[in-house]
Every structure is written in C-alpha cells, then in structure tokens.
Amino acid sequence: MFETLNEKLEKIVNSVRGKAIISESDLDLTMREIRIALLEADVAVSVVRDFIKNIKSNILGKDVLKSIKPDQMIIKFVEDELIKILGSDNQPLKLQKNNLTKILFCGLQGSGKTTSIAKLAFNIRKESKKKILLSSADIYRPAAQNQLKVLSEKTDAEFFDHKITNSVAEITKETIKFAEKNLFDIVLFDTAGRQVI
C-alpha cells in the first residue's frame, strides 16, 4: 500500500515540478489528486478531509521562502502532516500485567506480517523477557505455518504447531487455550493476507 501511495504522490509532485509559482487552481488540482491517492489507499474519508484541509491552509496561510521551490514546499507540508497524523513519538506496547495479551496481525498479502511478528517477538523478548507464543491462523497459504515456525526458532519465542487446516476460529480458540494452560504472557497471531480488492 505504502509503495503504491508513494508512487502516486511522486507523480503528483512531478506534475508541479519546475513551476516558478503555483496558482491556487494548481494547488486545488494537486490536493484533489492527493485526496484521490489517499482514498484509493483506503485512508478514512474524515482523515483525508482533515489532511487536505490542513495542508491547504498551511500552504495558503504562509509566506514561503523564495529559495524553496513549489514542489519542495508541497512535499514538506505533506510530510509534516503525515508525521502529525501517524505520530512522531514511539509509544510502548500496552501489555496486560496479569492476563494474556493477544495481538492479531492483519494486512495485505506480501506486506510483511509474518516477518513483523518475528521482529516484534524478538524485541519484546529482548526488552521484557515475556513468554511469547506465535500462532499462524493462515489457512490459505500452506507454507505460512512453516515460515512462522522457522522464525519463532530465531526469535526464542515458542510456536503453536496446530494441525487445524480449515477454521481460523478453531485455531484461535486452541491457541488461546494452549497459551493460558502454559502460562504465556503474549500471543501473536499471524493471519492470511488480504488482497487489495
């Protein structure tokens, strides 16, 4: 998703590159294209509306330095607004103190969910020494379980090796039951990737 969005934003910025001055109509057209790109990337309509409004008010409401080119100005305001929306501070995970913490990973196919689970497990183990269980609830990709099992060995997290092949709900129930019985602190669930459509 981010790669596609990045490509679209680059194309939009290239359309105003080289202009000495951006008129309000150029800005409106650019903001319209950014709005479409964000909506196509499944960003919530209310977030897109505020995003565009904030960028436009920043650009129209400020005297821009003569040394800054219009395309660089737009990039800067878009970047600043993205940082504001996504947050610039790292926040620690809020883990349950006395109960089992369950974290479900969802996202597009091939977006790195399984690898991210391993990285998160590694970082949690390094920082807190919590007992972590990894479980694959991907019933569509045959190698998903094996991939997560291999990664669990590298991260010093345990892997729930179930034999369930047709029910995500059953995998989830069995994983939680196993985790509670064996006093795990955290369960990280991998899921089947979703297609863009």
C-alpha positions in Angstrom: 0.0 0.0 0.0 2.7 2.5 1.0 4.7 1.8 -2.2 1.7 2.5 -4.4 0.8 5.6 -2.4 4.4 6.8 -2.6 4.4 6.3 -6.4 1.2 8.2 -6.8 2.4 11.1 -4.6 5.7 11.3 -6.6 3.7 11.5 -9.8 1.5 14.3 -8.3 4.5 16.3 -7.1 6.2 15.8 -10.5 3.2 17.5 -12.2 4.1 20.8 -10.4 7.8 20.4 -10.5 9.6 23.2 -12.4 6.8 25.8 -12.0 8.1 29.0 -10.5 4.7 29.8 -8.8 1.8 27.5 -8.0 -1.5 29.1 -8.5 -4.5 28.4 -6.3 -6.0 26.3 -9.2 -2.7 24.3 -9.4 -2.9 23.8 -5.7 -6.6 22.7 -5.9 -5.7 20.2 -8.6 -2.7 18.9 -6.7 -4.8 18.5 -3.5 -7.5 16.7 -5.5 -5.0 14.2 -6.8 -3.6 13.7 -3.3 -7.1 13.2 -2.0 -7.8 10.5 -4.6 -4.5 8.7 -3.9 -5.2 8.6 -0.2 -8.8 7.4 -0.7 -7.6 4.7 -3.1 -5.1 3.6 -0.4 -8.2 3.0 1.9 -7.4 6.0 4.2 -10.6 7.0 6.0 -12.6 9.8 4.4 -12.6 12.0 7.6 -8.8 11.6 7.8 -8.3 12.6 4.2 -10.6 15.6 4.5 -8.7 16.9 7.5 -5.3 16.1 5.9 -6.1 18.1 2.7 -7.6 21.0 4.7 -4.6 21.3 7.0 -2.1 21.1 4.1 -4.0 23.7 2.0 -4.4 26.1 4.9 -0.7 25.7 5.7 0.3 26.4 2.1 -2.1 29.3 1.6 -1.5 30.8 5.0 2.3 31.1 5.0 4.8 33.1 3.2 7.1 30.6 1.6 10.8 31.3 1.4 11.9 32.4 -2.1 14.6 29.7 -2.0 12.1 26.9 -1.7 10.6 25.5 -5.0 6.9 24.9 -5.1 7.2 21.2 -5.4 9.5 21.0 -2.4 7.1 23.1 -0.4 4.2 20.7 -1.2 6.4 17.7 -0.3 7.4 19.4 3.0 3.8 20.2 4.0 2.6 16.6 3.1 5.4 15.1 5.0 4.7 17.3 8.1 1.0 16.4 8.0 1.8 12.7 7.6 4.1 12.8 10.7 1.4 14.7 12.6 -1.3 12.1 11.8 0.9 9.0 12.2 2.7 10.3 15.3 6.3 11.2 15.8 6.7 9.6 19.2 7.3 5.9 19.7 4.8 4.5 22.2 5.5 1.3 24.2 3.1 -1.6 23.7 0.4 -1.8 26.4 0.8 -5.4 27.6 -1.5 -7.0 30.2 0.2 -7.3 33.6 -1.6 -10.4 34.8 -3.5 -11.6 31.8 -2.7 -13.0 28.4 -2.1 -10.2 25.8 -3.4 -11.2 22.3 -2.1 -9.3 19.3 -3.6 -10.0 15.8 -1.7 -9.0 12.7 -3.8 -8.1 9.6 -2.8 -6.7 6.3 -2.3 -7.1 2.6 -0.7 -10.2 1.1 3.1 -9.8 1.0 3.1 -6.8 3.2 5.4 -8.4 5.8 3.1 -9.5 8.5 4.9 -12.8 9.3 8.3 -11.1 9.4 6.9 -8.3 11.5 5.6 -10.8 14.1 9.1 -12.3 14.4 10.7 -8.8 14.8 8.1 -7.9 17.4 8.6 -11.1 19.3 12.4 -10.6 19.3 12.1 -7.0 20.6 9.6 -7.9 23.3 11.8 -10.8 24.5 14.9 -8.6 24.5 13.2 -5.8 26.5 10.9 -7.7 28.9 11.7 -11.4 28.9 8.0 -12.2 28.5 6.9 -15.7 27.5 5.7 -15.4 23.9 3.7 -17.8 21.7 3.4 -17.4 17.9 0.5 -18.9 16.0 -0.4 -19.0 12.4 -4.1 -18.6 11.6 -3.4 -18.5 7.8 -5.4 -21.4 6.4 -4.8 -20.4 2.7 -1.0 -20.3 2.4 0.4 -23.8 3.0 3.9 -22.5 3.9 2.7 -19.9 6.3 2.9 -22.2 9.4 6.3 -23.4 8.5 7.6 -19.9 7.8 6.4 -18.7 11.2 7.8 -21.8 12.9 11.3 -21.2 11.5 11.1 -17.5 12.5 10.0 -18.4 16.0 13.1 -20.5 16.5 15.3 -17.5 15.5 13.5 -15.2 18.0 13.4 -17.5 21.0 9.6 -17.5 21.0 7.5 -20.6 21.1 5.4 -21.7 18.2 2.0 -23.3 18.5 2.1 -26.2 16.0 -1.6 -26.9 15.4 -2.9 -29.3 12.8 -6.1 -27.3 12.0 -6.4 -26.5 8.3 -9.9 -25.2 7.8 -11.0 -23.0 10.7 -9.4 -19.7 11.8 -11.9 -19.6 14.8 -10.8 -23.1 15.9 -7.1 -22.2 15.6 -7.7 -19.1 17.7 -9.5 -20.9 20.4 -7.0 -23.7 20.6 -4.1 -21.3 20.6 -5.5 -19.2 23.5 -6.4 -22.4 25.4 -2.8 -23.6 25.0 -1.3 -20.2 25.9 -3.4 -19.9 29.1 -2.7 -23.5 30.2 1.1 -23.0 29.7 1.2 -19.5 31.3 2.3 -17.5 28.2 2.2 -13.7 28.6 1.7 -12.8 24.9 0.2 -14.5 21.8 1.0 -13.1 18.4 -1.4 -14.3 15.7 -0.5 -14.3 12.0 -3.4 -14.1 9.6 -3.9 -14.7 5.9 -3.1 -11.7 3.8 -5.9 -9.7 2.2 -6.0 -8.8 -1.4 -6.1 -5.1 -2.3 -9.5 -5.5 -3.8 
